[in-house]
């Protein structure tokens, strides 16, 4: 085991040379008509799913729950894992692992309160229209997530491909 041979400062120096990967988690929340809840960020183009970066010391499911509550004011039980996507070399975002969870179905009249610091608005989007609002990678992740909901499987993607 490597830490048996290195002092604590040497081990810390070695660990500092290892690659780092950002974790993100989002929820696929639908209304009774099957439309997908999407949010419009104020810091980048395209619409997103509720969710965001997993914080240090936090697991992806907990991060998803926290982000959904922060972004849209919904305290939902996060369901099963639908998709794990490994985003490799995504420009300024670097490498990331993205977890997509089943956020369940909520009534169309459920109160949604948008976090003004990060979001401009929200809407429920028919699956067929997701690609008109979302960047291609997210649109594909949503389509794959919806397929995973339908067949009970969990999918793994690398840069949008299975």
N, CA, C and O atoms as a DFTB+ gen file, in Angstrom:
648 C
 N C O
     1  1       0.840      -1.170       0.000
     2  2       0.000       0.000       0.000
     3  2       0.886       1.233       0.000
     4  3       1.835       1.304       0.780
     5  1       0.602       2.195      -0.845
     6  2       1.499       3.330      -1.040
     7  2       1.703       4.165       0.221
     8  3       2.813       4.647       0.444
     9  1       0.688       4.355       1.048
    10  2       0.852       5.211       2.219
    11  2       1.714       4.547       3.298
    12  3       2.095       5.211       4.263
    13  1       2.029       3.263       3.162
    14  2       2.925       2.595       4.100
    15  2       4.372       3.009       3.875
    16  3       5.190       2.886       4.786
    17  1       4.704       3.490       2.700
    18  2       6.084       3.789       2.348
    19  2       6.371       5.281       2.293
    20  3       7.538       5.671       2.244
    21  1       5.367       6.115       2.300
    22  2       5.565       7.553       2.181
    23  2       5.190       8.249       3.481
    24  3       4.283       7.827       4.198
    25  1       5.897       9.301       3.759
    26  2       5.499      10.126       4.895
    27  2       4.212      10.864       4.516
    28  3       3.843      10.909       3.342
    29  1       3.541      11.431       5.493
    30  2       2.298      12.161       5.208
    31  2       2.514      13.296       4.210
    32  3       1.702      13.438       3.295
    33  1       3.576      14.123       4.336
    34  2       3.806      15.172       3.323
    35  2       4.096      14.595       1.935
    36  3       3.669      15.164       0.931
    37  1       4.819      13.471       1.868
    38  2       5.102      12.850       0.576
    39  2       3.821      12.300      -0.048
    40  3       3.592      12.437      -1.250
    41  1       2.993      11.678       0.789
    42  2       1.722      11.153       0.290
    43  2       0.841      12.289      -0.205
    44  3       0.234      12.174      -1.270
    45  1       0.756      13.381       0.542
    46  2      -0.039      14.541       0.122
    47  2       0.480      15.101      -1.198
    48  3      -0.315      15.479      -2.059
    49  1       1.796      15.160      -1.370
    50  2       2.385      15.652      -2.619
    51  2       2.021      14.730      -3.779
    52  3       1.697      15.196      -4.871
    53  1       2.077      13.409      -3.535
    54  2       1.696      12.458      -4.577
    55  2       0.228      12.613      -4.956
    56  3      -0.109      12.674      -6.138
    57  1      -0.645      12.675      -3.951
    58  2      -2.082      12.816      -4.212
    59  2      -2.377      14.084      -4.995
    60  3      -3.280      14.095      -5.832
    61  1      -1.636      15.145      -4.742
    62  2      -1.838      16.413      -5.466
    63  2      -1.553      16.276      -6.962
    64  3      -2.018      17.098      -7.752
    65  1      -0.799      15.252      -7.361
    66  2      -0.504      15.056      -8.786
    67  2      -1.579      14.260      -9.509
    68  3      -1.577      14.188     -10.737
    69  1      -2.504      13.658      -8.751
    70  2      -3.540      12.819      -9.362
    71  2      -4.609      13.673     -10.029
    72  3      -4.857      14.797      -9.594
    73  1      -5.250      13.155     -11.086
    74  2      -6.315      13.913     -11.749
    75  2      -7.506      14.136     -10.820
    76  3      -7.775      13.339      -9.921
    77  1      -8.199      15.223     -11.058
    78  2      -9.413      15.529     -10.295
    79  2     -10.573      15.578     -11.268
    80  3     -10.422      15.936     -12.436
    81  1     -11.727      15.212     -10.756
    82  2     -12.921      15.171     -11.588
    83  2     -14.061      15.803     -10.811
    84  3     -14.288      15.479      -9.645
    85  1     -14.770      16.699     -11.460
    86  2     -15.927      17.351     -10.850
    87  2     -17.109      16.386     -10.897
    88  3     -17.277      15.650     -11.869
    89  1     -17.929      16.392      -9.840
    90  2     -19.142      15.585      -9.801
    91  2     -20.344      16.519      -9.882
    92  3     -20.356      17.592      -9.279
    93  1     -21.335      16.099     -10.625
    94  2     -22.584      16.848     -10.712
    95  2     -23.731      15.852     -10.633
    96  3     -23.576      14.677     -10.968
    97  1     -24.879      16.337     -10.187
    98  2     -26.050      15.471     -10.077
    99  2     -27.295      16.268     -10.413
   100  3     -27.431      17.423     -10.009
   101  1     -28.196      15.654     -11.148
   102  2     -29.444      16.302     -11.519
   103  2     -30.619      15.359     -11.363
   104  3     -30.465      14.144     -11.242
   105  1     -31.805      15.964     -11.369
   106  2     -33.038      15.192     -11.203
   107  2     -33.920      15.321     -12.432
   108  3     -34.123      16.416     -12.956
   109  1     -34.433      14.200     -12.879
   110  2     -35.384      14.151     -13.977
   111  2     -36.781      14.161     -13.353
   112  3     -37.316      13.121     -12.970
   113  1     -37.355      15.363     -13.259
   114  2     -38.657      15.577     -12.627
   115  2     -39.680      15.780     -13.736
   116  3     -39.443      16.543     -14.674
   117  1     -40.819      15.096     -13.628
   118  2     -41.855      15.210     -14.650
   119  2     -43.170      15.623     -14.032
   120  3     -43.383      15.505     -12.825
   121  1     -44.057      16.117     -14.902
   122  2     -45.433      16.386     -14.478
   123  2     -46.294      15.206     -14.935
   124  3     -45.777      14.320     -15.615
   125  1     -47.584      15.158     -14.592
   126  2     -48.425      14.011     -14.963
   127  2     -48.527      13.772     -16.480
   128  3     -48.866      12.668     -16.908
   129  1     -48.239      14.791     -17.285
   130  2     -48.269      14.627     -18.734
   131  2     -46.937      14.154     -19.304
   132  3     -46.791      14.030     -20.520
   133  1     -45.953      13.886     -18.423
   134  2     -44.653      13.394     -18.874
   135  2     -43.698      14.494     -19.297
   136  3     -42.609      14.210     -19.795
   137  1     -44.091      15.748     -19.107
   138  2     -43.188      16.848     -19.460
   139  2     -42.078      16.944     -18.411
   140  3     -42.288      16.631     -17.239
   141  1     -40.912      17.375     -18.844
   142  2     -39.708      17.419     -18.023
   143  2     -39.532      18.831     -17.457
   144  3     -39.624      19.814     -18.193
   145  1     -39.279      18.927     -16.150
   146  2     -39.007      20.217     -15.520
   147  2     -37.593      20.649     -15.891
   148  3     -36.624      19.946     -15.605
   149  1     -37.483      21.816     -16.534
   150  2     -36.188      22.369     -16.912
   151  2     -36.068      23.786     -16.368
   152  3     -37.061      24.491     -16.190
   153  1     -34.822      24.183     -16.107
   154  2     -34.537      25.514     -15.581
   155  2     -33.579      26.234     -16.525
   156  3     -32.776      25.613     -17.221
   157  1     -33.687      27.571     -16.528
   158  2     -32.832      28.383     -17.387
   159  2     -31.775      29.083     -16.532
   160  3     -32.098      30.008     -15.786
   161  1     -30.509      28.646     -16.633
   162  2     -29.450      29.285     -15.852
   163  2     -29.159      30.694     -16.365
   164  3     -29.385      30.999     -17.536
   165  1     -28.655      31.545     -15.475
   166  2     -28.276      32.894     -15.895
   167  2     -26.790      32.996     -16.202
   168  3     -26.311      34.079     -16.539
   169  1     -26.053      31.906     -16.096
   170  2     -24.601      31.937     -16.252
   171  2     -24.085      31.161     -17.470
   172  3     -22.881      31.123     -17.721
   173  1     -25.006      30.542     -18.228
   174  2     -24.592      29.828     -19.438
   175  2     -25.788      29.641     -20.351
   176  3     -26.937      29.810     -19.941
   177  1     -25.500      29.288     -21.596
   178  2     -26.561      29.089     -22.581
   179  2     -27.267      27.755     -22.364
   180  3     -26.722      26.828     -21.765
   181  1     -28.471      27.690     -22.860
   182  2     -29.241      26.454     -22.816
   183  2     -29.944      26.276     -21.487
   184  3     -29.604      26.904     -20.485
   185  1     -30.920      25.414     -21.509
   186  2     -31.693      25.079     -20.317
   187  2     -31.084      23.845     -19.690
   188  3     -30.399      23.074     -20.362
   189  1     -31.326      23.656     -18.417
   190  2     -30.754      22.552     -17.646
   191  2     -31.842      21.841     -16.863
   192  3     -32.986      22.292     -16.798
   193  1     -31.460      20.722     -16.275
   194  2     -32.296      20.063     -15.285
   195  2     -31.956      20.649     -13.921
   196  3     -30.837      21.126     -13.732
   197  1     -32.869      20.630     -12.973
   198  2     -32.511      21.031     -11.618
   199  2     -31.394      20.123     -11.096
   200  3     -31.456      18.902     -11.236
   201  1     -30.393      20.726     -10.505
   202  2     -29.251      19.984      -9.994
   203  2     -28.016      20.852     -10.068
   204  3     -28.112      22.057     -10.302
   205  1     -26.865      20.254      -9.872
   206  2     -25.633      21.030      -9.946
   207  2     -24.456      20.267      -9.377
   208  3     -24.463      19.039      -9.293
   209  1     -23.449      21.022      -8.990
   210  2     -22.202      20.457      -8.519
   211  2     -22.365      19.812      -7.140
   212  3     -22.987      20.374      -6.238
   213  1     -21.797      18.640      -7.011
   214  2     -21.756      17.943      -5.730
   215  2     -20.613      18.563      -4.932
   216  3     -19.493      18.684      -5.428
   217  1     -20.902      18.950      -3.704
   218  2     -19.897      19.602      -2.877
   219  2     -18.948      18.595      -2.249
   220  3     -19.265      17.410      -2.148
   221  1     -17.772      19.073      -1.824
   222  2     -16.808      18.220      -1.129
   223  2     -17.474      17.613       0.103
   224  3     -18.200      18.294       0.828
   225  1     -17.221      16.341       0.327
   226  2     -17.786      15.654       1.479
   227  2     -19.242      15.257       1.316
   228  3     -19.892      14.873       2.289
   229  1     -19.763      15.346       0.098
   230  2     -21.177      15.071      -0.159
   231  2     -21.278      13.979      -1.224
   232  3     -20.521      13.995      -2.194
   233  1     -22.190      13.044      -1.058
   234  2     -22.409      12.041      -2.092
   235  2     -23.346      12.614      -3.156
   236  3     -24.070      13.569      -2.877
   237  1     -23.351      12.055      -4.365
   238  2     -24.168      12.610      -5.444
   239  2     -25.670      12.673      -5.158
   240  3     -26.322      13.646      -5.536
   241  1     -26.228      11.663      -4.503
   242  2     -27.671      11.675      -4.215
   243  2     -28.017      12.823      -3.267
   244  3     -28.996      13.537      -3.484
   245  1     -27.218      12.998      -2.223
   246  2     -27.438      14.099      -1.286
   247  2     -27.262      15.436      -1.988
   248  3     -28.035      16.365      -1.757
   249  1     -26.250      15.541      -2.844
   250  2     -26.028      16.770      -3.612
   251  2     -27.201      17.085      -4.514
   252  3     -27.592      18.245      -4.643
   253  1     -27.765      16.067      -5.138
   254  2     -28.932      16.257      -6.001
   255  2     -30.110      16.780      -5.191
   256  3     -30.764      17.744      -5.590
   257  1     -30.378      16.151      -4.063
   258  2     -31.487      16.580      -3.206
   259  2     -31.304      18.035      -2.783
   260  3     -32.240      18.832      -2.851
   261  1     -30.094      18.373      -2.346
   262  2     -29.797      19.736      -1.900
   263  2     -29.972      20.730      -3.041
   264  3     -30.604      21.772      -2.866
   265  1     -29.418      20.416      -4.207
   266  2     -29.494      21.328      -5.353
   267  2     -30.933      21.547      -5.819
   268  3     -31.314      22.672      -6.143
   269  1     -31.729      20.486      -5.855
   270  2     -33.136      20.627      -6.266
   271  2     -33.874      21.549      -5.293
   272  3     -34.636      22.420      -5.711
   273  1     -33.644      21.351      -4.010
   274  2     -34.279      22.215      -3.010
   275  2     -33.820      23.661      -3.173
   276  3     -34.643      24.575      -3.132
   277  1     -32.525      23.880      -3.356
   278  2     -31.987      25.234      -3.525
   279  2     -32.496      25.899      -4.796
   280  3     -32.889      27.066      -4.777
   281  1     -32.489      25.159      -5.897
   282  2     -32.799      25.761      -7.194
   283  2     -34.280      25.967      -7.444
   284  3     -34.674      27.001      -7.983
   285  1     -35.107      25.005      -7.065
   286  2     -36.534      25.101      -7.403
   287  2     -37.455      24.944      -6.195
   288  3     -38.675      24.875      -6.349
   289  1     -36.881      24.887      -5.004
   290  2     -37.687      24.854      -3.794
   291  2     -38.478      23.581      -3.580
   292  3     -39.459      23.583      -2.836
   293  1     -38.070      22.490      -4.219
   294  2     -38.787      21.221      -4.085
   295  2     -37.986      20.262      -3.213
   296  3     -36.845      19.931      -3.535
   297  1     -38.575      19.821      -2.120
   298  2     -37.957      18.860      -1.221
   299  2     -38.498      17.486      -1.590
   300  3     -39.450      16.992      -0.986
   301  1     -37.870      16.881      -2.594
   302  2     -38.363      15.622      -3.156
   303  2     -37.473      14.461      -2.754
   304  3     -36.260      14.625      -2.622
   305  1     -38.055      13.303      -2.560
   306  2     -37.204      12.124      -2.390
   307  2     -36.593      11.782      -3.752
   308  3     -37.315      11.581      -4.728
   309  1     -35.285      11.720      -3.810
   310  2     -34.619      11.400      -5.071
   311  2     -34.699       9.894      -5.263
   312  3     -34.326       9.121      -4.381
   313  1     -35.187       9.494      -6.414
   314  2     -35.364       8.079      -6.718
   315  2     -34.097       7.416      -7.217
   316  3     -32.982       7.832      -6.902
   317  1     -34.300       6.387      -7.994
   318  2     -33.170       5.563      -8.416
   319  2     -32.270       6.272      -9.424
   320  3     -32.683       7.216     -10.097
   321  1     -31.060       5.805      -9.508
   322  2     -30.084       6.313     -10.458
   323  2     -30.471       5.850     -11.858
   324  3     -30.671       4.659     -12.096
   325  1     -30.572       6.792     -12.770
   326  2     -30.949       6.477     -14.152
   327  2     -29.740       6.428     -15.079
   328  3     -29.601       5.507     -15.884
   329  1     -28.867       7.427     -14.958
   330  2     -27.733       7.563     -15.873
   331  2     -26.503       8.025     -15.101
   332  3     -26.588       8.882     -14.221
   333  1     -25.357       7.440     -15.448
   334  2     -24.057       7.957     -15.036
   335  2     -23.348       8.328     -16.324
   336  3     -23.188       7.493     -17.215
   337  1     -22.924       9.577     -16.424
   338  2     -22.202      10.009     -17.622
   339  2     -20.823      10.507     -17.236
   340  3     -20.664      11.312     -16.319
   341  1     -19.828      10.009     -17.960
   342  2     -18.453      10.455     -17.789
   343  2     -18.189      11.488     -18.885
   344  3     -18.088      11.152     -20.065
   345  1     -18.080      12.730     -18.478
   346  2     -17.771      13.803     -19.426
   347  2     -16.272      14.014     -19.435
   348  3     -15.691      14.443     -18.438
   349  1     -15.653      13.716     -20.549
   350  2     -14.198      13.784     -20.653
   351  2     -13.802      15.004     -21.480
   352  3     -14.294      15.204     -22.591
   353  1     -12.910      15.812     -20.923
   354  2     -12.352      16.990     -21.615
   355  2     -13.437      17.927     -22.120
   356  3     -13.525      18.189     -23.320
   357  1     -14.260      18.433     -21.213
   358  2     -15.341      19.350     -21.556
   359  2     -14.887      20.799     -21.400
   360  3     -15.474      21.555     -20.624
   361  1     -13.851      21.186     -22.129
   362  2     -13.393      22.573     -22.138
   363  2     -13.101      23.100     -20.745
   364  3     -12.429      22.436     -19.955
   365  1     -13.602      24.292     -20.440
   366  2     -13.325      24.912     -19.145
   367  2     -13.901      24.097     -17.986
   368  3     -13.449      24.244     -16.851
   369  1     -14.891      23.239     -18.255
   370  2     -15.483      22.414     -17.198
   371  2     -14.594      21.229     -16.854
   372  3     -14.770      20.631     -15.792
   373  1     -13.653      20.873     -17.706
   374  2     -12.774      19.737     -17.440
   375  2     -13.528      18.420     -17.472
   376  3     -14.570      18.299     -18.117
   377  1     -12.988      17.436     -16.768
   378  2     -13.621      16.128     -16.678
   379  2     -14.689      16.157     -15.587
   380  3     -14.540      16.842     -14.575
   381  1     -15.755      15.413     -15.805
   382  2     -16.835      15.374     -14.823
   383  2     -17.515      14.017     -14.874
   384  3     -17.492      13.327     -15.893
   385  1     -18.114      13.655     -13.767
   386  2     -19.028      12.522     -13.729
   387  2     -20.374      13.083     -13.314
   388  3     -20.493      13.754     -12.289
   389  1     -21.383      12.804     -14.120
   390  2     -22.712      13.377     -13.925
   391  2     -23.686      12.243     -13.601
   392  3     -23.762      11.250     -14.324
   393  1     -24.415      12.405     -12.524
   394  2     -25.391      11.419     -12.066
   395  2     -26.788      11.980     -12.318
   396  3     -27.097      13.094     -11.895
   397  1     -27.623      11.219     -13.000
   398  2     -29.006      11.624     -13.252
   399  2     -29.931      10.681     -12.495
   400  3     -29.925       9.469     -12.706
   401  1     -30.731      11.277     -11.602
   402  2     -31.648      10.519     -10.757
   403  2     -33.093      10.760     -11.177
   404  3     -33.427      11.775     -11.788
   405  1     -33.929       9.805     -10.833
   406  2     -35.366       9.946     -11.020
   407  2     -35.882      10.908      -9.952
   408  3     -35.829      10.601      -8.761
   409  1     -36.378      12.062     -10.372
   410  2     -36.942      13.037      -9.445
   411  2     -38.430      12.843      -9.236
   412  3     -39.051      13.572      -8.462
   413  1     -39.005      11.870      -9.918
   414  2     -40.416      11.568      -9.737
   415  2     -41.334      12.463     -10.541
   416  3     -40.896      13.267     -11.365
   417  1     -42.608      12.301     -10.280
   418  2     -43.658      13.077     -10.945
   419  2     -44.312      13.974      -9.910
   420  3     -44.669      13.528      -8.820
   421  1     -44.465      15.242     -10.262
   422  2     -45.134      16.189      -9.381
   423  2     -46.361      16.746     -10.095
   424  3     -46.411      16.770     -11.325
   425  1     -47.333      17.187      -9.335
   426  2     -48.514      17.794      -9.928
   427  2     -48.125      19.045     -10.703
   428  3     -47.212      19.772     -10.310
   429  1     -48.815      19.287     -11.792
   430  2     -48.510      20.446     -12.633
   431  2     -48.673      21.761     -11.879
   432  3     -48.041      22.755     -12.236
   433  1     -49.502      21.785     -10.851
   434  2     -49.709      23.022     -10.091
   435  2     -48.831      23.107      -8.837
   436  3     -49.059      23.969      -7.987
   437  1     -47.829      22.223      -8.710
   438  2     -46.901      22.280      -7.577
   439  2     -46.137      23.596      -7.625
   440  3     -45.665      24.005      -8.686
   441  1     -46.016      24.253      -6.492
   442  2     -45.288      25.525      -6.425
   443  2     -43.798      25.282      -6.663
   444  3     -43.163      24.482      -5.976
   445  1     -43.261      25.989      -7.647
   446  2     -41.838      25.948      -7.955
   447  2     -41.307      27.349      -7.704
   448  3     -41.818      28.319      -8.263
   449  1     -40.283      27.459      -6.865
   450  2     -39.689      28.769      -6.595
   451  2     -38.253      28.765      -7.094
   452  3     -37.411      28.022      -6.591
   453  1     -37.986      29.599      -8.082
   454  2     -36.695      29.623      -8.760
   455  2     -35.676      30.421      -7.953
   456  3     -35.967      31.514      -7.469
   457  1     -34.485      29.861      -7.819
   458  2     -33.370      30.519      -7.138
   459  2     -32.854      31.662      -8.022
   460  3     -32.203      31.416      -9.037
   461  1     -33.140      32.895      -7.639
   462  2     -32.835      34.064      -8.468
   463  2     -31.336      34.265      -8.697
   464  3     -30.948      34.848      -9.709
   465  1     -30.490      33.798      -7.782
   466  2     -29.041      33.998      -7.944
   467  2     -28.481      33.239      -9.145
   468  3     -27.480      33.657      -9.727
   469  1     -29.115      32.128      -9.522
   470  2     -28.581      31.290     -10.592
   471  2     -29.528      31.069     -11.766
   472  3     -29.085      30.690     -12.851
   473  1     -30.821      31.300     -11.568
   474  2     -31.792      30.905     -12.584
   475  2     -32.681      32.062     -13.015
   476  3     -33.030      32.942     -12.229
   477  1     -33.033      32.025     -14.300
   478  2     -33.948      33.021     -14.862
   479  2     -35.390      32.543     -14.860
   480  3     -36.308      33.363     -14.832
   481  1     -35.608      31.235     -14.891
   482  2     -36.965      30.712     -14.923
   483  2     -36.985      29.204     -15.053
   484  3     -35.949      28.541     -15.031
   485  1     -38.190      28.683     -15.189
   486  2     -38.384      27.239     -15.355
   487  2     -39.569      27.018     -16.278
   488  3     -40.371      27.918     -16.528
   489  1     -39.653      25.797     -16.772
   490  2     -40.835      25.368     -17.532
   491  2     -40.852      23.849     -17.624
   492  3     -39.826      23.183     -17.486
   493  1     -42.041      23.328     -17.860
   494  2     -42.199      21.908     -18.137
   495  2     -42.167      21.749     -19.649
   496  3     -42.907      22.417     -20.372
   497  1     -41.305      20.860     -20.115
   498  2     -41.026      20.727     -21.542
   499  2     -41.394      19.317     -22.009
   500  3     -40.960      18.336     -21.405
   501  1     -42.194      19.204     -23.083
   502  2     -42.449      17.875     -23.639
   503  2     -41.130      17.232     -24.084
   504  3     -40.277      17.918     -24.646
   505  1     -40.950      15.942     -23.844
   506  2     -39.693      15.293     -24.232
   507  2     -39.277      15.565     -25.674
   508  3     -38.088      15.712     -25.957
   509  1     -40.233      15.631     -26.578
   510  2     -39.907      15.880     -27.980
   511  2     -39.313      17.262     -28.211
   512  3     -38.672      17.490     -29.237
   513  1     -39.515      18.194     -27.273
   514  2     -39.011      19.563     -27.422
   515  2     -37.750      19.851     -26.618
   516  3     -37.200      20.948     -26.719
   517  1     -37.279      18.895     -25.823
   518  2     -36.107      19.126     -24.982
   519  2     -34.908      19.578     -25.808
   520  3     -34.184      20.485     -25.399
   521  1     -34.692      18.961     -26.955
   522  2     -33.520      19.286     -27.780
   523  2     -33.549      20.714     -28.321
   524  3     -32.511      21.229     -28.736
   525  1     -34.705      21.360     -28.325
   526  2     -34.760      22.750     -28.799
   527  2     -34.280      23.724     -27.725
   528  3     -33.952      24.868     -28.039
   529  1     -34.233      23.289     -26.458
   530  2     -33.825      24.162     -25.356
   531  2     -32.475      23.793     -24.751
   532  3     -31.721      24.669     -24.329
   533  1     -32.173      22.513     -24.709
   534  2     -30.969      22.031     -24.028
   535  2     -29.823      21.856     -25.017
   536  3     -30.031      21.649     -26.212
   537  1     -28.611      21.946     -24.486
   538  2     -27.430      21.634     -25.288
   539  2     -27.525      20.154     -25.687
   540  3     -28.165      19.375     -24.981
   541  1     -26.898      19.751     -26.805
   542  2     -27.051      18.379     -27.298
   543  2     -26.712      17.287     -26.280
   544  3     -27.430      16.291     -26.191
   545  1     -25.645      17.453     -25.519
   546  2     -25.268      16.427     -24.544
   547  2     -26.329      16.216     -23.484
   548  3     -26.640      15.078     -23.132
   549  1     -26.891      17.309     -22.971
   550  2     -27.946      17.196     -21.965
   551  2     -29.216      16.634     -22.581
   552  3     -29.885      15.803     -21.967
   553  1     -29.556      17.074     -23.777
   554  2     -30.754      16.547     -24.445
   555  2     -30.650      15.032     -24.588
   556  3     -31.628      14.317     -24.370
   557  1     -29.470      14.544     -24.951
   558  2     -29.270      13.102     -25.074
   559  2     -29.360      12.428     -23.709
   560  3     -29.975      11.369     -23.591
   561  1     -28.752      13.026     -22.660
   562  2     -28.809      12.444     -21.319
   563  2     -30.254      12.337     -20.854
   564  3     -30.627      11.345     -20.228
   565  1     -31.071      13.339     -21.149
   566  2     -32.486      13.301     -20.764
   567  2     -33.208      12.180     -21.513
   568  3     -33.979      11.429     -20.916
   569  1     -32.958      12.066     -22.829
   570  2     -33.592      11.004     -23.619
   571  2     -33.198       9.624     -23.090
   572  3     -34.037       8.730     -22.987
   573  1     -31.925       9.459     -22.759
   574  2     -31.446       8.186     -22.219
   575  2     -32.056       7.940     -20.838
   576  3     -32.404       6.808     -20.502
   577  1     -32.185       9.001     -20.041
   578  2     -32.817       8.880     -18.727
   579  2     -34.277       8.476     -18.826
   580  3     -34.753       7.661     -18.036
   581  1     -34.987       9.038     -19.787
   582  2     -36.390       8.660     -19.985
   583  2     -36.509       7.202     -20.423
   584  3     -37.428       6.497     -20.007
   585  1     -35.577       6.751     -21.264
   586  2     -35.565       5.340     -21.669
   587  2     -35.273       4.444     -20.461
   588  3     -35.865       3.373     -20.324
   589  1     -34.364       4.878     -19.592
   590  2     -34.040       4.115     -18.384
   591  2     -35.249       4.030     -17.454
   592  3     -35.474       3.002     -16.815
   593  1     -36.023       5.108     -17.380
   594  2     -37.262       5.074     -16.591
   595  2     -38.219       4.030     -17.135
   596  3     -38.853       3.292     -16.381
   597  1     -38.314       3.980     -18.456
   598  2     -39.277       3.091     -19.101
   599  2     -38.919       1.615     -18.945
   600  3     -39.804       0.774     -18.790
   601  1     -37.620       1.296     -18.985
   602  2     -37.264      -0.128     -18.958
   603  2     -36.616      -0.589     -17.649
   604  3     -36.266      -1.762     -17.515
   605  1     -36.454       0.316     -16.691
   606  2     -35.920      -0.067     -15.394
   607  2     -34.421      -0.278     -15.343
   608  3     -33.896      -0.706     -14.315
   609  1     -33.729       0.008     -16.418
   610  2     -32.277      -0.162     -16.470
   611  2     -31.567       1.136     -16.074
   612  3     -32.167       2.211     -16.086
   613  1     -30.298       1.022     -15.726
   614  2     -29.434       2.180     -15.499
   615  2     -28.447       2.223     -16.648
   616  3     -27.904       1.193     -17.046
   617  1     -28.213       3.418     -17.182
   618  2     -27.325       3.571     -18.336
   619  2     -26.012       4.243     -17.922
   620  3     -25.975       5.027     -16.974
   621  1     -24.943       3.923     -18.645
   622  2     -23.664       4.583     -18.476
   623  2     -23.250       5.159     -19.827
   624  3     -23.266       4.467     -20.845
   625  1     -22.884       6.425     -19.815
   626  2     -22.487       7.127     -21.034
   627  2     -21.080       7.685     -20.872
   628  3     -20.642       7.989     -19.763
   629  1     -20.387       7.814     -21.982
   630  2     -19.126       8.544     -22.049
   631  2     -19.299       9.586     -23.122
   632  3     -19.475       9.264     -24.297
   633  1     -19.247      10.846     -22.712
   634  2     -19.481      11.959     -23.647
   635  2     -20.722      11.734     -24.501
   636  3     -20.706      11.942     -25.714
   637  1     -21.795      11.305     -23.845
   638  2     -23.082      11.163     -24.512
   639  2     -23.312       9.871     -25.251
   640  3     -24.380       9.663     -25.828
   641  1     -22.321       8.997     -25.243
   642  2     -22.480       7.729     -25.974
   643  2     -22.503       6.559     -24.998
   644  3     -21.778       6.543     -24.004
   645  1     -23.356       5.576     -25.305
   646  2     -23.489       4.396     -24.443
   647  2     -22.522       3.309     -24.758
   648  3     -22.532       2.265     -24.105
